[in-house]
Amino acid sequence: MKRTPWYRHWFGDEYLALYPHRDRAEARRAVALLQDATGLGPGTRVLDLGCGAGRHLEEMERIGYRATGLDLSRPLIEAARRSVPRAHLVRGDMRQPPFRTDSFDVVTSYFTSFGYFDDEDEDLDVLREVRRVLKAGGRFLLDFLNADHVVANLKTEDRRMASGTDVVQERRLVNGGRIVEKRITLTSTDGSSRREFVERVRLYRPRELTSMLRSSGLVPGPSFGGYDRTPFSGAATRYILVARAAG
């Protein structure tokens, strides 16, 4: 029997309870990077893939972008609807986004919302769909982790208290180091409840991502190591790439 993918379990009410106030200042810097790198102003049609609770959408709306958010998680979409009521929000799968061809000027994938699927071809499907919904010359911002930095600095375990819950996060490399797996264990303070979740992200290196983009009709452009627009280097924690839709 085929197992239910991890992302259908994890991005729910527990996720929202553990991360109730993701850093809005960080979201502002992330969207400022998008605006600076593309030069696009108010009225720009933007699709945010894996929009979560809407912190990036909120900033997009603030600067005048026409923002649409797509996420598979019903709880996260409902949270986004509360925080960004003007945004167009759609519950759906990023491998099959329900939008017309050439619908957007920009597509964004913030905060490592990529590399979730068991089959690498499914990640490639996401990029092909990004190209389909982008108009020719449109931009795609991929905000991913720096795989080499993750491997070199893997923190195997951390523990904290959040919302009255003991949270233990254990990390390991699996599939020959191709995937970083995080196991999250949530235990109530009185010990009466214990839940476990798993998060898995495929560790694509920059050269792999640029190759995948090219094969999907997306032309790699400038890359950055952080939202402050510092150039990408091996020491960076993130790999942020802006690509252009060929056409």
N, CA and C of each residue as an Amber inpcrd file, in Angstrom:
protein
   741
   0.8450000  -1.1940000   0.0000000   0.0000000   0.0000000   0.0000000
   0.8850000   1.2510000   0.0000000   0.5560000   2.1900000  -0.8720000
   1.3610000   3.4010000  -0.9960000   1.1550000   4.3060000   0.2200000
   2.2690000   4.7740000   0.7990000   2.1650000   5.6180000   1.9880000
   1.7490000   7.0390000   1.6140000   1.0950000   7.7080000   2.5500000
   0.6970000   9.0970000   2.3480000   1.9280000   9.9860000   2.4270000
   2.1380000  10.8740000   1.4540000   3.3240000  11.7340000   1.4860000
   3.4060000  12.5550000   2.7720000   4.6220000  12.7760000   3.2360000
   4.8390000  13.4580000   4.5180000   4.2140000  14.8390000   4.5640000
   4.2350000  15.5670000   3.4410000   3.7640000  16.9560000   3.4420000
   2.2520000  17.0610000   3.6260000   1.5270000  15.9640000   3.4310000
   0.0830000  15.9810000   3.6790000  -0.2330000  15.9040000   5.1750000
   0.7330000  15.4260000   5.9600000   0.5430000  15.3390000   7.4140000
   1.0750000  16.5710000   8.1440000   2.2460000  17.0560000   7.7170000
   3.0000000  18.0030000   8.5350000   2.4770000  19.4300000   8.4660000
   2.0730000  19.9120000   7.2960000   1.7130000  21.3210000   7.1640000
   0.2530000  21.5590000   7.5490000  -0.0320000  21.3000000   8.8170000
  -1.3960000  21.4520000   9.3210000  -1.4410000  22.3050000  10.5690000
  -2.3660000  21.9840000  11.4470000  -2.5630000  22.7830000  12.6560000
  -1.3400000  22.7550000  13.5680000  -0.6540000  21.6030000  13.6320000
   0.5420000  21.5110000  14.4810000   1.6430000  22.4490000  13.9810000
   1.8000000  22.4990000  12.6830000   2.7970000  23.3950000  12.0890000
   2.4890000  24.8480000  12.4330000   1.2280000  25.2220000  12.3080000
   0.8250000  26.5920000  12.6410000   1.0400000  26.9000000  14.1210000
   0.7780000  25.9280000  14.9790000   0.9560000  26.1510000  16.4200000
   2.4270000  26.3290000  16.7830000   3.3080000  25.6150000  16.0740000
   4.7350000  25.7060000  16.3750000   5.3750000  26.9630000  15.8090000
   4.8320000  27.4500000  14.6940000   5.4070000  28.6230000  14.0260000
   4.3260000  29.6890000  13.8280000   3.7790000  30.2120000  14.9310000
   2.6510000  31.1420000  14.7990000   3.0250000  32.4970000  14.2210000
   4.2780000  32.9040000  14.3700000   4.6610000  34.2460000  13.9210000
   5.9870000  34.1640000  13.1450000   5.9560000  33.5470000  11.9950000
   7.1370000  33.5610000  11.1410000   7.5590000  35.0080000  10.9020000
   8.8180000  35.2190000  10.7490000   9.4090000  36.5510000  10.7370000
   8.9230000  37.3910000   9.5520000   8.0850000  38.3960000   9.8350000
   7.5700000  39.2640000   8.7690000   8.6470000  40.1910000   8.2290000
   9.6040000  40.5580000   9.0690000  10.7130000  41.3800000   8.5830000
  11.5250000  40.6090000   7.5460000  11.6930000  39.3120000   7.7770000
  12.3850000  38.4700000   6.8050000  11.5930000  38.4080000   5.5000000
  10.2710000  38.2870000   5.6060000   9.4260000  38.2650000   4.4040000
   9.5530000  39.5730000   3.6310000   9.6580000  40.6790000   4.3340000
   9.8150000  41.9730000   3.6670000  11.1240000  42.0190000   2.8890000
  12.2030000  41.4980000   3.4770000  13.4860000  41.4650000   2.7690000
  13.4210000  40.5340000   1.5620000  12.7210000  39.4280000   1.7160000
  12.6180000  38.4640000   0.6160000  11.8780000  39.0550000  -0.5760000
  10.8140000  39.7780000  -0.3090000  10.0440000  40.3940000  -1.3970000
  10.7880000  41.5920000  -1.9740000  11.5360000  42.3160000  -1.1300000
  12.3570000  43.4190000  -1.6390000  13.4120000  42.8990000  -2.6070000
  13.9770000  41.7300000  -2.3170000  14.9360000  41.1210000  -3.2320000
  14.2740000  40.8370000  -4.5790000  13.0620000  40.2990000  -4.5440000
  12.3180000  40.0370000  -5.7780000  12.1100000  41.3190000  -6.5680000
  11.6840000  42.3710000  -5.8990000  11.4000000  43.6440000  -6.5640000
  12.6860000  44.2370000  -7.1590000  13.7790000  44.1880000  -6.4070000
  15.0410000  44.7470000  -6.8920000  15.6010000  43.9400000  -8.0640000
  15.4950000  42.6180000  -7.9790000  16.0960000  41.7560000  -8.9980000
  15.3210000  41.7710000 -10.3040000  14.0190000  42.0620000 -10.2470000
  13.2000000  42.0540000 -11.4600000  12.8840000  43.4460000 -11.9720000
  12.9080000  44.4550000 -11.0800000  12.5510000  45.8140000 -11.4700000
  11.0670000  45.9990000 -11.7390000  10.2410000  45.0470000 -11.2970000
   8.8030000  45.1000000 -11.5740000   8.0540000  45.8190000 -10.4490000
   7.1100000  46.6780000 -10.8500000   6.4110000  47.5020000  -9.8920000
   4.9670000  47.0860000  -9.6610000   4.1660000  47.9900000  -9.0860000
   2.7610000  47.7000000  -8.7860000   2.0020000  47.1830000 -10.0060000
   1.0770000  46.2640000  -9.7300000   0.2890000  45.6600000 -10.7970000
   0.8570000  44.3580000 -11.3240000   2.0790000  44.0260000 -10.9190000
   2.7050000  42.7740000 -11.3540000   1.8860000  41.5870000 -10.8540000
   1.6330000  40.6350000 -11.7470000   0.8680000  39.4330000 -11.3980000
   1.8410000  38.3700000 -10.8840000   1.7130000  38.0130000  -9.6110000
   2.6600000  37.1020000  -8.9660000   1.9280000  35.8820000  -8.4230000
   2.4920000  34.7130000  -8.6910000   2.0230000  33.4650000  -8.0820000
   3.0710000  32.9920000  -7.0930000   2.6690000  32.8030000  -5.8260000
   3.5640000  32.2830000  -4.7980000   3.2240000  30.8130000  -4.5650000
   4.1270000  29.9230000  -5.0160000   3.9330000  28.4850000  -4.8370000
   4.2790000  28.0900000  -3.4040000   3.4330000  27.2810000  -2.7860000
   3.6740000  26.9110000  -1.3970000   3.6070000  28.1270000  -0.5100000
   2.5210000  28.8720000  -0.6440000   2.4140000  30.1940000   0.0150000
   2.2700000  30.1100000   1.5210000   1.9480000  28.9260000   2.0560000
   1.8180000  28.7900000   3.5000000   0.7640000  29.7140000   4.0730000
   1.0810000  30.3100000   5.2220000   0.1260000  31.1840000   5.9100000
   0.0930000  32.5940000   5.3470000   0.8670000  32.8710000   4.2830000
   0.6910000  34.1130000   3.5360000   1.5780000  35.2760000   3.8850000
   2.6850000  35.0410000   4.6000000   3.5030000  36.1960000   5.0010000
   4.1500000  36.8890000   3.8000000   4.5490000  36.1550000   2.7790000
   5.1050000  36.7950000   1.5840000   4.0030000  37.4570000   0.7600000
   2.8420000  36.8250000   0.6910000   1.7090000  37.4250000  -0.0180000
   1.3230000  38.7660000   0.6000000   1.3540000  38.8230000   1.9160000
   0.9990000  40.0620000   2.6170000   1.9200000  41.2070000   2.1970000
   3.2070000  40.9110000   2.0810000   4.1690000  41.9390000   1.6780000
   3.9990000  42.2870000   0.2070000   3.7110000  41.2990000  -0.6300000
   3.4580000  41.5680000  -2.0480000   2.2730000  42.5080000  -2.2240000
   1.2160000  42.2340000  -1.5000000   0.0380000  43.0920000  -1.5660000
   0.3690000  44.5050000  -1.1000000   1.2110000  44.6120000  -0.0860000
   1.5550000  45.9220000   0.4710000   2.2430000  46.8000000  -0.5620000
   3.0770000  46.2020000  -1.4330000   3.8030000  47.0040000  -2.4230000
   3.0440000  47.1120000  -3.7500000   1.8320000  46.5680000  -3.8000000
   0.9940000  46.7670000  -4.9740000   0.9930000  45.6520000  -5.9980000
   1.6100000  44.5090000  -5.6700000   1.5570000  43.3700000  -6.5840000
   0.1670000  42.7220000  -6.5190000  -0.2470000  42.1170000  -7.6190000
  -1.4980000  41.3580000  -7.6690000  -1.1470000  39.9100000  -7.3460000
  -1.3250000  39.5450000  -6.0740000  -0.7660000  38.2950000  -5.5630000
  -1.7840000  37.1570000  -5.5590000  -1.3030000  35.9900000  -5.9880000
  -2.0550000  34.7420000  -5.9100000  -1.2120000  33.7420000  -5.1360000
  -1.8410000  33.0300000  -4.2160000  -1.1260000  32.0220000  -3.4420000
  -1.6860000  30.6380000  -3.7000000  -0.7890000  29.6650000  -3.8370000
  -1.1750000  28.2670000  -4.0220000  -0.5280000  27.4270000  -2.9290000
  -1.3330000  26.6020000  -2.2600000  -0.7990000  25.6940000  -1.2530000
  -1.7210000  24.4900000  -1.1520000  -1.1360000  23.3350000  -0.8600000
  -1.9140000  22.0990000  -0.7440000  -2.5970000  21.9700000   0.6130000
  -2.0760000  22.6720000   1.6130000  -2.5810000  22.5370000   2.9860000
  -3.8130000  23.4080000   3.2220000  -4.9030000  22.7640000   3.5980000
  -6.1200000  23.5290000   3.9010000  -5.9310000  24.4520000   5.1050000
  -5.3440000  23.9800000   6.2330000  -5.1340000  24.8910000   7.3640000
  -4.2730000  26.1000000   7.0220000  -3.2250000  25.9060000   6.2030000
  -2.3730000  27.0370000   5.8470000  -3.0920000  28.0080000   4.9200000
  -3.8740000  27.4990000   3.9810000  -4.6520000  28.3780000   3.1090000
  -5.6630000  29.1810000   3.9240000  -6.2960000  28.5410000   4.8900000
  -7.2600000  29.2560000   5.7310000  -6.5670000  30.3270000   6.5590000
  -5.3600000  30.0420000   7.0460000  -4.5990000  31.0440000   7.7970000
  -4.2220000  32.2080000   6.8960000  -3.8210000  31.9060000   5.6580000
  -3.4780000  32.9670000   4.7030000  -4.7030000  33.8190000   4.3920000
  -5.8510000  33.1990000   4.2950000  -7.0730000  33.9440000   3.9820000
  -7.4010000  34.9410000   5.0910000  -7.0880000  34.5640000   6.3290000
  -7.3240000  35.4780000   7.4470000  -6.3300000  36.6410000   7.4360000
  -5.0830000  36.3720000   7.0750000  -4.0640000  37.4210000   7.1660000
  -3.9740000  38.2750000   5.9030000  -4.3710000  37.7180000   4.7560000
  -4.2850000  38.4620000   3.4860000  -5.6120000  38.2970000   2.7380000
  -6.6670000  38.9190000   3.2340000  -7.9970000  38.6880000   2.6430000
  -8.1270000  39.1340000   1.1960000  -7.2810000  40.0570000   0.7350000
  -7.3930000  40.5540000  -0.6460000  -6.7120000  39.6350000  -1.6620000
  -5.8130000  38.7780000  -1.1940000  -5.0780000  37.9110000  -2.1170000
  -5.9880000  36.8140000  -2.6630000  -5.6880000  36.3900000  -3.8750000
  -6.3920000  35.2600000  -4.4790000  -5.7070000  33.9820000  -4.0020000
  -6.4270000  33.1530000  -3.2740000  -5.8410000  31.9640000  -2.6670000
  -6.4870000  30.7100000  -3.2290000  -5.6450000  29.7600000  -3.5920000
  -6.1130000  28.5310000  -4.2290000  -5.4660000  27.3440000  -3.5210000
  -6.2820000  26.3740000  -3.1430000  -5.7410000  25.1360000  -2.5970000
  -5.4980000  24.1810000  -3.7560000  -4.2330000  23.7750000  -3.9360000
  -3.9120000  22.9060000  -5.0520000  -2.4900000  22.4150000  -4.9870000
  -2.1550000  21.5410000  -5.9280000  -0.8630000  20.8710000  -6.0030000
   0.0420000  21.6270000  -6.9770000   1.2680000  21.9430000  -6.5480000
   2.1830000  22.7080000  -7.4050000   2.6260000  21.9240000  -8.6440000
   2.4030000  20.6220000  -8.6570000   2.7090000  19.8410000  -9.8550000
   1.6390000  20.0050000 -10.9310000   0.4590000  20.4810000 -10.5010000
  -0.6600000  20.6760000 -11.4270000  -1.4090000  21.9530000 -11.0630000
  -0.7540000  23.1000000 -11.1280000  -1.4140000  24.3440000 -10.7290000
  -2.5780000  24.6700000 -11.6670000  -3.7460000  24.9830000 -11.1090000
  -4.9490000  25.1690000 -11.9310000  -5.0570000  26.5730000 -12.5310000
  -4.0340000  26.9640000 -13.2880000  -4.0130000  28.2960000 -13.8840000
  -3.7430000  28.1840000 -15.3830000  -4.2050000  29.1870000 -16.0960000
  -4.0130000  29.1980000 -17.5450000  -2.5550000  29.4630000 -17.9090000
  -2.1980000  29.0180000 -19.0860000  -0.8700000  29.3060000 -19.6340000
  -0.6700000  30.8180000 -19.7560000   0.5420000  31.2930000 -19.4570000
   0.9050000  32.7230000 -19.5630000   0.0950000  33.6130000 -18.6130000
  -0.2590000  33.0960000 -17.4350000  -1.1190000  33.8430000 -16.5090000
  -0.3720000  34.8500000 -15.6370000   0.9540000  34.6570000 -15.4630000
   1.6700000  35.4390000 -14.4590000   2.9340000  36.0840000 -15.0260000
   3.2770000  37.2140000 -14.4140000   4.5390000  37.8950000 -14.7170000
   5.6930000  37.3070000 -13.9120000   5.3730000  36.8090000 -12.7120000
   6.3790000  36.2830000 -11.7860000   5.7950000  35.0750000 -11.0600000
   6.6350000  34.0750000 -10.8350000   6.3210000  32.9740000  -9.9210000
   7.4210000  32.9320000  -8.8700000   7.0360000  32.7200000  -7.6140000
   8.0160000  32.6210000  -6.5310000   7.8760000  31.2900000  -5.8110000
   9.0000000  30.8010000  -5.3320000   9.0440000  29.6120000  -4.4710000
   9.9590000  29.9640000  -3.3120000   9.3750000  30.4790000  -2.2460000
  10.1430000  30.9790000  -1.1050000  10.3570000  29.8990000  -0.0420000
  11.4390000  30.0720000   0.7010000  11.6570000  29.3710000   1.9650000
  11.6790000  27.8500000   1.7840000  12.3910000  27.3890000   0.7700000
  12.5520000  25.9580000   0.4950000  11.2020000  25.2560000   0.3880000
  10.3950000  25.7070000  -0.5600000   9.1200000  25.0530000  -0.8630000
   9.2700000  24.1800000  -2.1090000  10.4300000  23.5980000  -2.2800000
  10.7620000  22.8140000  -3.4680000  11.5760000  21.6020000  -3.0160000
  11.5200000  20.5210000  -3.8120000  12.2980000  19.3310000  -3.4880000
  11.5970000  18.3850000  -2.5400000  10.2600000  18.4340000  -2.4970000
   9.4930000  17.6550000  -1.5270000   9.1020000  16.2610000  -2.0100000
   9.2190000  15.9700000  -3.2820000   8.6000000  14.7690000  -3.8250000
   9.5660000  13.5900000  -3.8800000   9.0080000  12.3730000  -3.8010000
   9.8290000  11.1640000  -3.7890000  10.5680000  10.9590000  -5.1060000
   9.9410000  11.3530000  -6.1940000  10.5050000  11.1650000  -7.5230000
  11.0410000  12.5000000  -8.0400000  12.2870000  12.5350000  -8.4520000
  12.8790000  13.7760000  -8.9570000  12.1270000  14.3110000 -10.1750000
  11.5230000  13.4240000 -10.9430000  10.7550000  13.8670000 -12.1110000
   9.5650000  14.7340000 -11.6970000   9.0590000  14.5090000 -10.4990000
   7.9440000  15.3290000 -10.0180000   8.4010000  16.7450000  -9.6950000
   9.6250000  16.8820000  -9.1900000  10.1810000  18.2240000  -8.9970000
  10.3540000  18.9190000 -10.3420000  10.7710000  18.1480000 -11.3310000
  10.9110000  18.6980000 -12.6790000   9.5460000  19.1150000 -13.2390000
   8.5120000  18.3500000 -12.9070000   7.1540000  18.7230000 -13.3230000
   6.7660000  20.1000000 -12.7840000   7.1790000  20.3800000 -11.5480000
   6.8830000  21.6880000 -10.9440000   7.5050000  22.7940000 -11.7940000
   8.7590000  22.6190000 -12.1700000   9.4460000  23.6480000 -12.9570000
   8.8160000  23.8060000 -14.3440000   8.3970000  22.7190000 -14.9320000
   7.7260000  22.8140000 -16.2400000   6.4140000  23.5770000 -16.1310000
   5.7100000  23.3650000 -15.0240000   4.4610000  24.0920000 -14.8110000
   4.7210000  25.5690000 -14.5210000   5.8040000  25.8530000 -13.8170000
   6.1970000  27.2570000 -13.6150000   6.3710000  27.9400000 -14.9660000
   7.0970000  27.2810000 -15.8700000   7.2890000  27.8670000 -17.2000000
   5.9650000  28.0310000 -17.9430000   5.0700000  27.0590000 -17.8010000
   3.7870000  27.1280000 -18.5140000   2.9470000  28.3200000 -18.0820000
   2.8810000  28.5750000 -16.7800000   1.9950000  29.6440000 -16.2930000
   2.6430000  31.0240000 -16.4070000   3.9690000  31.0630000 -16.6520000
   4.6570000  32.3460000 -16.8330000   4.5060000  32.8300000 -18.2740000
   4.3430000  34.1280000 -18.4260000   4.4120000  34.6920000 -19.7740000
   5.8720000  34.6770000 -20.2290000   6.1080000  34.7100000 -21.5340000
   7.4680000  34.7560000 -22.0560000   8.1900000  35.9790000 -21.4910000
   9.3850000  35.7770000 -20.9750000  10.1300000  36.8660000 -20.3520000
   9.8140000  37.0520000 -18.8850000   8.8260000  36.3170000 -18.3760000
   8.4890000  36.3990000 -16.9550000   9.6100000  35.8410000 -16.0880000
   9.5350000  36.0930000 -14.7940000  10.6250000  35.7240000 -13.8880000
  10.1710000  34.6670000 -12.8730000  11.1250000  33.8320000 -12.5110000
  10.9040000  32.8220000 -11.4820000  11.9690000  32.9780000 -10.4180000
  11.5450000  33.2070000  -9.1680000  12.4710000  33.3010000  -8.0470000
  12.4010000  32.0130000  -7.2510000  13.5180000  31.2850000  -7.2180000
  13.6260000  30.0400000  -6.4540000  14.5160000  30.2930000  -5.2430000
  13.9390000  30.1970000  -4.0780000  14.6350000  30.4240000  -2.8120000
  14.8140000  29.0580000  -2.1410000  16.0230000  28.5110000  -2.2730000
  16.2860000  27.1470000  -1.8280000  17.4050000  27.1620000  -0.7950000
  17.6450000  26.0200000  -0.1730000  18.7670000  25.9210000   0.7590000
  20.0690000  25.6460000  -0.0160000  21.1820000  25.9360000   0.6000000
  22.4850000  25.5960000   0.0350000  22.8270000  24.1870000   0.5140000
  22.6740000  23.2170000  -0.3810000  22.7910000  21.8140000   0.0040000
  24.1350000  21.5010000   0.6530000  25.2280000  22.0250000   0.0940000
  26.5500000  21.7290000   0.6550000  26.6960000  22.2870000   2.0640000
  26.1130000  23.4490000   2.3020000  26.1570000  24.0350000   3.6480000
  25.3490000  23.1830000   4.6230000  24.2060000  22.6740000   4.1860000
  23.3870000  21.8120000   5.0420000  24.1710000  20.5730000   5.4540000
  24.8140000  19.9310000   4.4850000  25.5650000  18.7040000   4.7730000
  26.7270000  18.9850000   5.7240000  27.4420000  20.0670000   5.4940000
  28.6310000  20.3730000   6.2940000  28.2820000  20.8260000   7.7070000
  27.0910000  21.3470000   7.9020000  26.7310000  21.9340000   9.2000000
  25.4750000  21.3100000   9.7920000  25.2050000  20.0480000   9.4640000
  23.9760000  19.4030000   9.9070000  23.9100000  19.3420000  11.4340000
  22.8480000  19.9310000  11.9860000  22.5980000  19.8640000  13.4240000
  21.6850000  18.6760000  13.6590000  22.2200000  17.6260000  14.2390000
  21.4840000  16.3690000  14.2920000  20.2900000  16.4050000  15.2450000
  20.3170000  17.2830000  16.2460000  19.1800000  17.3310000  17.1750000
  19.0980000  18.6920000  17.8570000  17.8720000  19.1650000  18.0520000
  17.6420000  20.3200000  18.9220000  16.3090000  20.1390000  19.6230000
  16.1640000  20.8430000  20.7380000  14.9700000  20.7130000  21.5740000
  14.5310000  22.1010000  22.0370000  13.2390000  22.3310000  22.0590000
  12.7140000  23.6010000  22.5640000  11.2860000  23.3950000  23.0330000
  10.7660000  24.4210000  23.7340000   9.3630000  24.4340000  24.1400000
   8.6220000  25.4230000  23.2540000   7.4470000  25.0330000  22.7880000
   6.6280000  25.9150000  21.9480000   5.1610000  25.6100000  22.1860000
   4.4030000  26.6410000  22.4990000   2.9600000  26.5040000  22.7110000
   2.6370000  25.3920000  23.7110000   3.4310000  25.3050000  24.7770000
   3.1950000  24.3000000  25.8080000   3.5500000  22.8890000  25.3990000
   4.3870000  22.7540000  24.3790000   4.7480000  21.4400000  23.8480000
   6.2580000  21.3100000  23.7870000   6.7570000  20.1380000  24.1870000
   8.1770000  19.8380000  24.0540000   8.4280000  19.3970000  22.6150000
   9.2980000  20.1400000  21.9150000   9.5530000  19.8860000  20.4980000
  10.9850000  19.3830000  20.3310000  11.1210000  18.1750000  19.7940000
  12.4350000  17.6090000  19.4940000  12.5350000  17.4300000  17.9880000
  13.6060000  17.9660000  17.3990000  13.8460000  17.8350000  15.9660000
  15.1520000  17.0760000  15.7540000  15.0690000  15.9480000  15.0600000
  16.2320000  15.1190000  14.7600000  16.4460000  15.1070000  13.2500000
  17.6730000  15.3460000  12.8260000  17.9840000  15.4300000  11.3990000
  19.0160000  14.3790000  11.0100000  18.8550000  13.8560000   9.7990000
  19.8350000  12.9140000   9.2640000  19.7930000  12.9750000   7.7440000
  20.8680000  12.5110000   7.1390000  20.9430000  12.4050000   5.6870000
  20.5690000  10.9820000   5.2890000  19.7060000  10.8580000   4.2770000
  19.2760000   9.5470000   3.8010000  19.4370000   9.4920000   2.2770000
  19.1740000   8.3060000   1.7160000  19.3110000   8.1110000   0.2640000
  20.6850000   8.5150000  -0.2410000  21.7020000   8.0290000   0.4670000
  23.0670000   8.3260000   0.0480000  23.4240000   9.7960000   0.1590000
  22.8010000  10.5020000   1.1110000  23.0730000  11.9260000   1.2970000
  22.3100000  12.8270000   0.3580000  21.3720000  12.2690000  -0.3990000
  20.6120000  13.0740000  -1.3640000  19.4260000  13.7780000  -0.7260000
  19.0110000  13.3210000   0.4450000  17.8270000  13.8860000   1.1010000
  18.1710000  14.1780000   2.5570000  17.7420000  15.3470000   3.0420000
  17.8260000  15.6310000   4.4650000  16.4480000  15.3730000   5.0560000
  16.4370000  14.5480000   6.0760000  15.1830000  14.1570000   6.7250000
  15.1550000  14.7050000   8.1450000  14.0660000  15.3440000   8.4730000
  13.8860000  15.8770000   9.8300000  12.6920000  15.1810000  10.4710000
  12.9010000  14.5920000  11.6320000  11.8210000  13.9570000  12.3790000
  11.4420000  14.8700000  13.5350000  10.1970000  15.2950000  13.5860000
   9.7130000  16.2190000  14.6050000   8.8300000  15.4600000  15.5790000
   9.2030000  15.4560000  16.8590000   8.4160000  14.7750000  17.8990000
   7.8440000  15.8250000  18.8390000   6.5290000  15.8060000  18.9950000
   5.8160000  16.7680000  19.8330000   5.2240000  16.0350000  21.0270000
   5.6270000  16.4370000  22.2290000   5.1400000  15.7900000  23.4500000
   4.5610000  16.8530000  24.3700000   3.3400000  16.6250000  24.8320000
   2.7160000  17.5800000  25.7600000   3.4960000  17.5930000  27.0700000
   3.4190000  18.7010000  27.7850000   4.2180000  18.8610000  29.0090000
   3.8700000  17.8190000  30.0710000   2.6150000  17.3330000  30.0840000
   2.2450000  16.3150000  31.0650000   2.4600000  14.8910000  30.5410000
   2.9730000  14.7810000  29.3090000   3.2740000  13.4760000  28.7470000
   2.0820000  12.6890000  28.2410000   0.9210000  13.3110000  28.2140000
  -0.2910000  12.5780000  27.8300000  -0.4420000  12.4060000  26.3230000
   0.2930000  13.1920000  25.5590000   0.1620000  13.1360000  24.1080000
   1.5310000  13.2120000  23.4510000   1.7130000  12.3740000  22.4260000
   2.9850000  12.3480000  21.7000000   2.6860000  12.1280000  20.2200000
   3.1860000  13.0440000  19.3750000   2.9560000  12.9390000  17.9370000
   4.2770000  13.0930000  17.2000000   4.3670000  12.4080000  16.0680000
   5.5840000  12.4680000  15.2660000   5.2530000  12.8470000  13.8320000
   6.1270000  13.6740000  13.2620000   5.9980000  14.0870000  11.8640000
   7.3730000  13.9920000  11.2110000   7.3780000  13.9000000   9.8950000
   8.6260000  13.8330000   9.1450000   8.6080000  14.8880000   8.0470000
   9.7700000  15.4870000   7.8150000   9.9370000  16.4510000   6.7310000
  11.1490000  16.0040000   5.9130000  10.9950000  15.9490000   4.5950000
  12.0830000  15.4760000   3.7250000  12.2720000  16.4510000   2.5680000
  13.5150000  16.8640000   2.3470000  13.8350000  17.7720000   1.2500000
  15.0230000  17.2050000   0.4740000  14.8860000  17.1500000  -0.8400000
  15.9690000  16.6510000  -1.6890000  17.0520000  17.7290000  -1.8090000
  18.3020000  17.3250000  -1.6690000  19.4080000  18.2740000  -1.6250000
  19.9770000  18.5090000  -3.0270000  19.3020000  19.3440000  -3.7790000
  19.8000000  19.7210000  -5.0980000  20.9290000  20.7460000  -4.9550000
  22.0170000  20.5150000  -5.6750000  23.1070000  21.4800000  -5.7430000
  22.7830000  22.5220000  -6.8180000  23.4380000  23.6900000  -6.7600000
  23.1680000  24.7370000  -7.7520000  23.2690000  24.2680000  -9.1960000
  24.2860000  23.4850000  -9.5260000  24.4480000  23.0410000 -10.9140000
  23.2740000  22.1510000 -11.3490000  22.7350000  21.3710000 -10.4050000
  21.5830000  20.5260000 -10.7260000  20.3390000  21.3780000 -10.9610000
  20.1580000  22.3720000 -10.1210000  18.9910000  23.2410000 -10.2610000
  19.0440000  24.0240000 -11.5690000  20.2070000  24.5580000 -11.9200000
  20.2900000  25.3180000 -13.1680000  20.0450000  24.4140000 -14.3750000
  20.5010000  23.1690000 -14.2990000  20.2430000  22.2220000 -15.3830000
  18.7560000  21.9100000 -15.4950000  18.0900000  21.7280000 -14.3680000
  16.6580000  21.4540000 -14.3680000  15.8690000  22.6440000 -14.9080000
  16.2920000  23.8290000 -14.5350000  15.6180000  25.0330000 -15.0250000
  15.7360000  25.1350000 -16.5460000  16.9340000  24.9420000 -17.0490000
  17.1380000  25.0410000 -18.5000000  16.2840000  24.0230000 -19.2550000
  16.2230000  22.8030000 -18.7290000  15.4470000  21.7670000 -19.4150000
  13.9450000  22.0400000 -19.3540000  13.5420000  22.9570000 -18.4770000
  12.1230000  23.3100000 -18.3310000  11.7590000  24.5900000 -19.0710000
  12.7270000  25.1840000 -19.7920000  12.4530000  26.4170000 -20.5220000
  12.6420000  27.6720000 -19.6980000  13.4560000  27.5700000 -18.6430000
  13.7440000  28.7040000 -17.7770000  15.2410000  29.0000000 -17.8240000
  15.5920000  30.2430000 -18.0810000  16.9880000  30.6310000 -18.2600000
  17.5420000  31.1750000 -16.9440000  18.5090000  30.4790000 -16.3090000
  19.0460000  30.9430000 -15.0310000  19.6690000  32.3280000 -15.1510000
  19.4330000  33.1560000 -14.1320000  19.9890000  34.5000000 -14.0850000
  20.8110000  34.6940000 -12.8210000  20.7160000  35.8460000 -12.1920000
  21.5430000  36.1280000 -11.0110000  21.1880000  35.2210000  -9.8340000
  22.1990000  34.9420000  -9.0160000  21.9860000  34.1360000  -7.8200000
  22.5310000  34.8700000  -6.6080000  21.9220000  34.5850000  -5.4640000
  22.2550000  35.2860000  -4.2210000  22.3740000  34.2920000  -3.0780000
  23.1210000  34.7020000  -2.0490000  23.2920000  33.8560000  -0.8750000
  22.4110000  34.2490000   0.2910000  21.6260000  35.3150000   0.1100000
  20.7330000  35.7660000   1.1750000  19.8240000  36.8610000   0.6690000
  18.8620000  37.2520000   1.4750000  17.8950000  38.2720000   1.0760000
  18.5210000  39.6640000   0.9950000  19.7400000  39.8110000   1.5030000
  20.4360000  41.1030000   1.4150000  21.1580000  41.2640000   0.0740000
  20.9620000  40.3030000  -0.8420000  21.5100000  40.3360000  -2.2040000
  23.0160000  40.0980000  -2.2410000  23.5910000  39.5340000  -1.2000000
  24.9980000  39.1480000  -1.2750000  25.1410000  38.0490000  -2.3240000
  26.2190000  38.0670000  -3.1110000  26.4060000  37.0280000  -4.1250000
  26.4670000  35.6400000  -3.4890000  26.0050000  34.6350000  -4.2130000
  26.0470000  33.2720000  -3.6970000  27.4880000  32.7970000  -3.5800000
  27.7640000  32.0780000  -2.4850000  29.0640000  31.4350000  -2.2940000
  28.8340000  30.1400000  -1.5300000  29.8780000  29.3150000  -1.4490000
  29.7440000  28.0460000  -0.7410000  29.4190000  28.2030000   0.7290000
  29.7370000  29.3630000   1.3080000  29.4810000  29.5960000   2.7270000
  28.0570000  30.0680000   3.0030000  27.3130000  30.3870000   1.9660000
  25.9580000  30.9140000   2.1380000  25.0190000  29.8270000   2.6630000
  24.0240000  30.2280000   3.4370000  23.0440000  29.2660000   3.9380000
  21.9490000  28.9970000   2.9100000  21.7410000  29.9510000   1.9780000
  20.6730000  29.8140000   1.0010000  21.2270000  29.9190000  -0.4210000
  20.4350000  29.4110000  -1.3540000  20.7410000  29.5690000  -2.7740000
  19.4840000  30.1530000  -3.4130000  19.5490000  31.4220000  -3.7660000
  18.3950000  32.1330000  -4.3070000  18.7090000  32.4900000  -5.7570000
  17.8860000  32.0250000  -6.6620000  18.1430000  32.1740000  -8.0830000
  16.9500000  32.8430000  -8.7490000  17.2290000  33.7820000  -9.6390000
  16.1780000  34.4180000 -10.4430000  16.3740000  33.9590000 -11.8850000
  15.3390000  33.3260000 -12.4440000  15.3980000  32.8190000 -13.8160000
  14.3630000  33.5420000 -14.6740000  14.5610000  33.4580000 -15.9820000
  13.6560000  34.1050000 -16.9430000  13.0130000  33.0420000 -17.8220000
  11.7170000  33.2150000 -18.0830000  11.0020000  32.2880000 -18.9560000
  11.4090000  32.5310000 -20.4020000  11.9570000  31.4950000 -21.0490000
  12.3720000  31.6230000 -22.4460000  11.1510000  31.8120000 -23.3330000
  11.3690000  32.4600000 -24.4670000  10.2510000  32.6600000 -25.3750000
  10.6020000  33.6870000 -26.4440000
